[in-house]
Amino acid sequence: MPAFQIRLSLFFAALLAVVALSVPSAVMAEPGPFSGLAGNWSGSGTVALAGGPRERIRCRAHYAVGGGGNSLQQSLRCASDSYRFDLSSNARAQGNQISGNWSEASRNVQGVLFGQALPGRIQVNVTGPGFAANLSLTTHGDRQSVTINSAGAQPAGASITLSRSK
């Protein structure tokens, strides 16, 4: 290759590097914390009812992710022999901070959520009229663990394992 073509190739490589470095960070930013959640998930676990009894519970979840992985619309439906809930939430991530709102259709209650995203884990506090709980969601590929703990509410907590539907 002649020296002129080598210098021209190096010039274009350097120009490409300068352009790549000057692209706004939002364009080259890491995917948001909800990026790996999109799709349908299902599974089972247990729900602890106030007063102590535990029941098996089956759940289905759907996550719609947008904004480069920084916005999430989620629906979660779960049922046991004597308990059912239909939860929807909308959340937005800004950096590692998460905020949004939620509603539960069968009881006609709603509230807010806030928390943080860590690598492979989302931890949020959910609050509403007469209700407060901590929710932890850990994702490893196509498997997800959800733990909910509430104080003095019905249910007292839940532990659910979900798998992404293919």
Backbone hydrogen bonds, N-H to C=O, Kabsch-Sander energy under -0.5 kcal/mol:
donor,donor_aa,acceptor,acceptor_aa,energy
6,I,2,P,-1.9
7,R,3,A,-2.6
8,L,4,F,-2.4
9,S,5,Q,-2.5
10,L,6,I,-2.5
11,F,7,R,-2.5
12,F,8,L,-2.5
13,A,9,S,-2.3
14,A,10,L,-2.6
15,L,11,F,-2.7
16,L,12,F,-2.6
17,A,13,A,-2.0
18,V,14,A,-2.3
19,V,15,L,-2.6
20,A,16,L,-2.6
21,L,17,A,-2.2
22,S,18,V,-1.4
23,V,19,V,-0.7
23,V,20,A,-0.7
27,V,24,P,-1.3
28,M,24,P,-1.2
29,A,25,S,-0.7
32,G,68,G,-3.2
34,F,69,G,-2.6
35,S,32,G,-1.7
37,L,34,F,-2.1
38,A,35,S,-0.6
39,G,63,Y,-2.5
41,W,61,A,-2.8
42,S,163,S,-2.1
43,G,59,C,-2.2
44,S,161,T,-1.3
45,G,57,I,-2.0
46,T,159,S,-2.2
47,V,55,E,-2.5
48,A,157,G,-3.1
49,L,47,V,-0.7
49,L,53,P,-2.7
52,G,49,L,-2.0
55,E,47,V,-2.4
57,I,45,G,-2.4
58,R,79,A,-2.4
59,C,43,G,-2.9
60,R,77,R,-2.4
61,A,41,W,-3.0
62,H,75,S,-2.3
63,Y,39,G,-2.6
64,A,73,Q,-3.0
65,V,63,Y,-0.6
66,G,71,S,-2.1
69,G,66,G,-1.1
70,N,66,G,-0.9
70,N,67,G,-0.8
71,S,66,G,-2.0
72,L,91,A,-2.5
73,Q,64,A,-2.4
74,Q,89,S,-2.9
75,S,62,H,-2.2
76,L,87,L,-3.2
77,R,60,R,-2.8
78,C,85,F,-2.4
79,A,58,R,-2.1
80,S,83,Y,-3.4
85,F,78,C,-2.4
87,L,76,L,-3.0
88,S,103,S,-2.8
89,S,74,Q,-2.5
90,N,101,N,-2.5
91,A,72,L,-2.6
92,R,99,S,-2.8
93,A,70,N,-3.1
94,Q,97,Q,-2.8
97,Q,94,Q,-1.8
98,I,115,G,-2.4
99,S,92,R,-2.2
100,G,113,L,-1.8
101,N,90,N,-2.1
102,W,111,G,-2.1
103,S,88,S,-2.5
104,E,109,V,-3.1
105,A,86,D,-2.3
105,A,103,S,-0.5
108,N,104,E,-0.7
109,V,104,E,-1.7
111,G,102,W,-2.2
112,V,127,T,-1.5
113,L,100,G,-2.0
114,F,125,N,-1.9
115,G,98,I,-2.2
116,Q,123,Q,-2.6
117,A,96,N,-2.6
118,L,121,R,-3.4
121,R,118,L,-2.5
122,I,137,L,-2.7
123,Q,116,Q,-2.7
124,V,135,L,-2.7
125,N,114,F,-3.2
126,V,133,A,-2.8
127,T,112,V,-2.6
128,G,131,F,-2.4
131,F,128,G,-2.2
133,A,126,V,-2.4
134,N,149,N,-2.7
135,L,124,V,-3.1
136,S,147,T,-2.5
137,L,122,I,-2.9
138,T,145,S,-2.6
139,T,120,G,-2.1
140,H,143,R,-2.8
143,R,140,H,-1.5
144,Q,162,L,-2.6
145,S,138,T,-2.8
146,V,160,I,-3.1
147,T,136,S,-2.5
148,I,158,A,-2.8
149,N,134,N,-2.4
150,S,156,A,-2.5
151,A,132,A,-1.1
152,G,150,S,-0.6
156,A,48,A,-2.5
157,G,48,A,-1.2
158,A,148,I,-2.3
159,S,46,T,-2.5
160,I,146,V,-3.0
161,T,44,S,-2.8
162,L,144,Q,-3.1
163,S,42,S,-2.8
164,R,142,D,-2.3
165,S,40,N,-3.2
